Amino acid sequence: MTHPSMPDASTIAANGNPDDRLARLRLDLYSSEQLYRQLYRALRAAILGGDFSEGEAIPSENQLRDQFGIARTTVRNAMALLVSEGLVQQVRGRGTIVSHRPVSHNIWNFGSFTELARRQGQRPVTRVLEHRVENGELLLVRARGLANGDTVSWLNVDTSQLDLALYPGIDRYDFAAQSLYEVLRRDYDRHPLRSELLLSVVPSSERLREVFAPAPDVPGYLCASGDVLDADDRLVERTSIVYSPAVQMKFATRWGRETAPHGAQESKT
C-alpha cells in the first residue's frame, strides 16, 4: 500500500520543474528512513555540493511540497534540520537562504583540518606564522580558517613538530598551499590514524589575540596537544591546536557496559 499523498512508485523526484537541481533530488518511498530526513539529506548534499551557492534561496516550502507531493510538515522538519546545522537561515521576505556554516570540531574525530573543511563544502585557508628548523625538527605554526568571499574566519592555531630524520626535505614545502597530511601520505608513506591528546587551557597572547580578532578577548584558550600516530603506533607528529572562542566543540561520552576500562580514552582520526 502506498501513502495516499504519494505517487505509486518506489522513488519520486521533482516533476515538471525546469530547475535541474530539483530534478536531481530523490526520495525513496519504501525506505525505512523517514521522508523528512531523506529530504534533509538530499538538500544538504545539494548545498554542500555547490548546487545552491551561499546567499541563494533554496526552493520554498510550497515548491518542495508541490513538486514531491509530500506533507508540509515533512518539508518543515527537513528545513529545521538544515537551520539547526547552520547550512541555511530563514530570512523574512527572502525565504530560506544558504548560509556559510562554520566547521564544528569533534575531538574524537581529530584529523586534517583541510580535508574536513573540504568534505563539508568549505574553502580552507592557511596562513603560516612560523616555519623553521630547530634541533633536527621542522617547527610549523599555522593559522587555519575558512574563507567566505574576501573574509576569513580564523578558527585555530596549529603547531606541528616533525622529525627531519623521518621526513627529509619536508622543510622545503609550502604549507600555506598544501595540506600537511596529504604530503605525509603521498611523499613519505606515513598515514596518520589516531591521536592521543590532552585538553588544557593556554593563556592569551598577542599572537592569539591578533589571529582570532574580532573574536572576544578571553584570558585563556582551549588547546588540544599530544601525539599523532600511524597504524603501527609510530609517531607521525607532535601537535598542539589552540582554538578560537568562536569554534563550536562537540564531545561524545558513553556510559554502560561498553564503556572503556577506567582511565582509557580513545581519539580517532
C-alpha positions in Angstrom: 0.0 0.0 0.0 1.3 3.4 -0.9 1.0 6.7 1.0 -2.3 8.3 -0.2 -0.5 11.6 -1.0 2.3 9.9 -2.9 2.7 8.7 -6.5 2.7 4.9 -6.8 6.5 4.5 -7.3 9.4 3.4 -5.2 11.3 6.6 -6.0 10.0 10.1 -6.6 11.6 13.2 -8.0 10.6 16.7 -8.6 8.2 16.6 -11.5 8.0 19.1 -14.3 10.3 21.5 -12.7 12.6 23.4 -15.1 15.3 23.7 -12.3 17.6 20.7 -12.9 18.8 21.0 -9.3 15.4 20.0 -8.0 15.1 17.3 -10.6 18.1 15.5 -9.2 16.6 15.1 -5.8 15.2 11.7 -4.9 13.1 10.4 -2.1 12.5 6.6 -1.6 9.0 5.8 -0.5 9.9 2.3 0.7 12.9 3.2 2.7 12.8 2.8 6.5 14.2 6.3 6.8 11.6 9.0 7.3 10.8 11.2 4.4 11.8 14.4 6.1 15.3 13.0 6.8 15.6 11.9 3.2 14.7 15.4 2.0 17.1 17.0 4.5 20.0 14.8 3.3 19.2 15.5 -0.4 19.1 19.2 0.2 22.2 19.1 2.4 24.1 17.2 -0.3 23.0 19.7 -3.0 24.1 22.7 -0.8 27.5 21.2 0.1 28.0 20.0 -3.5 27.6 23.6 -4.7 24.2 23.3 -6.4 23.0 26.1 -4.3 25.5 28.9 -3.6 25.9 31.0 -0.5 23.3 33.7 -0.3 20.9 32.0 -2.7 17.4 31.0 -1.8 16.7 27.3 -1.9 13.3 26.1 -3.2 10.4 27.3 -1.0 8.3 25.1 1.3 5.4 25.3 -1.2 7.7 24.4 -4.1 9.0 21.3 -2.4 5.6 20.3 -1.1 4.0 20.6 -4.5 6.8 19.1 -6.6 7.2 16.0 -4.4 3.6 15.7 -3.3 4.7 15.5 0.4 3.2 17.0 3.5 4.0 20.5 4.7 5.2 19.2 8.0 7.7 16.9 6.2 9.3 19.9 4.4 9.3 22.0 7.6 11.0 19.2 9.6 13.7 18.9 6.9 14.2 22.7 6.9 14.5 22.7 10.7 17.4 20.3 10.5 19.2 22.4 7.9 18.7 25.5 10.0 20.0 23.8 13.2 23.1 22.7 11.3 23.7 26.2 10.2 23.5 25.4 6.5 20.6 27.8 5.9 18.9 30.6 7.6 15.3 31.8 7.2 15.1 35.5 6.3 11.8 37.3 6.3 10.9 38.4 2.8 13.6 36.4 1.1 12.9 32.8 2.1 15.4 30.1 3.2 18.9 31.3 2.3 22.1 29.2 2.1 24.5 30.5 4.7 28.1 29.8 5.5 28.5 27.0 8.0 31.4 27.0 10.5 33.3 23.8 10.9 32.3 22.1 14.2 35.4 20.3 15.5 34.9 16.9 17.2 37.8 16.0 19.5 37.0 12.3 18.9 37.3 12.8 15.2 40.6 14.6 15.2 42.1 14.8 11.7 43.1 17.0 8.8 41.6 20.5 9.0 41.9 20.9 5.3 40.3 17.6 4.4 37.5 18.1 7.0 36.6 21.5 5.6 36.6 20.3 2.0 34.3 17.4 2.9 31.9 19.9 4.4 31.9 22.1 1.3 34.1 24.8 2.8 37.1 26.6 1.4 40.0 26.2 3.9 42.7 28.9 4.2 46.1 28.5 5.9 48.5 31.3 7.0 52.0 30.2 8.0 53.1 32.0 11.2 56.4 30.1 11.7 58.4 27.8 9.6 61.8 27.0 10.9 64.2 24.1 11.6 65.2 23.7 15.2 67.1 20.8 16.8 66.5 18.5 13.9 62.8 19.2 13.7 60.6 21.4 11.5 58.5 23.7 13.7 55.5 24.6 11.7 52.9 27.0 13.1 49.8 27.8 11.0 46.6 29.8 11.5 43.7 27.8 10.0 40.5 29.3 8.8 37.5 29.3 6.4 37.1 31.8 3.6 33.8 33.5 3.0 34.3 35.7 -0.1 37.1 38.1 0.9 36.6 37.4 4.6 38.5 34.7 6.5 37.3 33.4 9.9 40.4 32.1 11.7 39.4 29.0 13.8 42.6 27.6 15.2 46.4 28.0 15.5 48.0 24.7 14.7 51.6 23.8 15.8 53.4 20.8 14.3 56.8 19.3 15.2 58.1 17.0 12.5 61.3 15.0 12.8 63.5 15.7 9.8 65.1 12.2 10.1 61.7 10.8 9.3 60.8 13.4 6.7 63.9 14.6 4.9 63.3 17.7 2.9 59.9 18.4 4.4 61.1 21.9 5.4 61.1 22.9 1.7 57.3 22.5 1.3 54.9 25.5 1.2 52.3 24.5 3.8 50.3 27.7 3.1 49.3 26.0 -0.2 49.5 22.3 0.7 47.9 20.0 3.3 50.5 18.6 5.7 48.7 15.2 6.0 48.4 14.9 2.2 52.1 15.5 1.9 52.9 12.9 4.6 50.8 10.3 2.9 51.8 11.0 -0.6 55.5 11.7 -0.3 56.5 9.9 2.9 54.1 7.0 3.1 53.2 7.9 6.6 49.4 7.7 7.3 48.0 9.4 10.4 45.5 7.1 12.1 44.9 8.2 15.6 45.8 10.8 18.2 46.5 10.9 21.9 45.6 14.4 23.1 45.5 16.3 26.3 43.0 19.1 26.7 44.1 22.2 28.6 43.8 25.9 28.6 46.6 28.1 27.4 46.9 31.8 28.4 46.1 34.6 25.9 49.0 36.0 23.9 49.5 38.9 21.5 49.7 36.4 18.6 46.4 34.6 19.5 44.6 37.8 20.0 45.8 39.1 16.6 44.8 35.9 14.8 41.4 35.4 16.4 40.3 39.1 16.3 37.5 40.1 16.3 36.6 37.1 18.5 36.0 38.1 22.1 39.2 38.5 24.1 39.4 35.9 26.8 42.0 35.1 29.5 42.7 31.6 28.0 42.0 29.4 25.0 41.2 25.7 24.7 44.2 23.7 23.5 44.5 20.0 22.4 48.1 18.8 22.4 49.8 15.5 22.1 50.9 12.9 19.5 49.5 11.8 16.2 50.3 8.1 15.4 50.0 5.8 12.4 48.6 2.2 12.3 51.8 0.8 13.8 51.8 3.3 16.6 54.7 5.1 15.1 54.9 8.8 15.8 53.7 10.9 12.9 53.9 14.4 14.5 53.7 16.2 17.8 50.9 18.7 17.6 49.2 21.4 19.5 46.0 23.1 18.4 44.6 26.2 20.0 41.0 27.0 19.2 39.3 30.3 18.7 36.5 31.1 21.2 34.1 31.1 18.1 34.7 27.4 17.4 31.9 25.0 18.4 33.2 21.8 20.1 31.3 18.5 20.3 32.2 15.8 22.8 30.9 12.3 22.8 30.8 10.2 26.0 29.3 6.7 26.5 28.4 5.0 29.8 27.4 1.5 30.4 28.7 -2.0 29.6 30.6 -0.9 26.5 32.4 1.8 28.3 36.2 1.5 28.0 38.2 0.4 31.1 38.6 3.1 33.7 41.1 5.7 32.7 41.1 4.8 29.0 40.1 7.3 26.4 40.0 7.0 22.6 40.7 9.5 20.0 40.5 8.6 16.3 41.2 10.4 13.0 
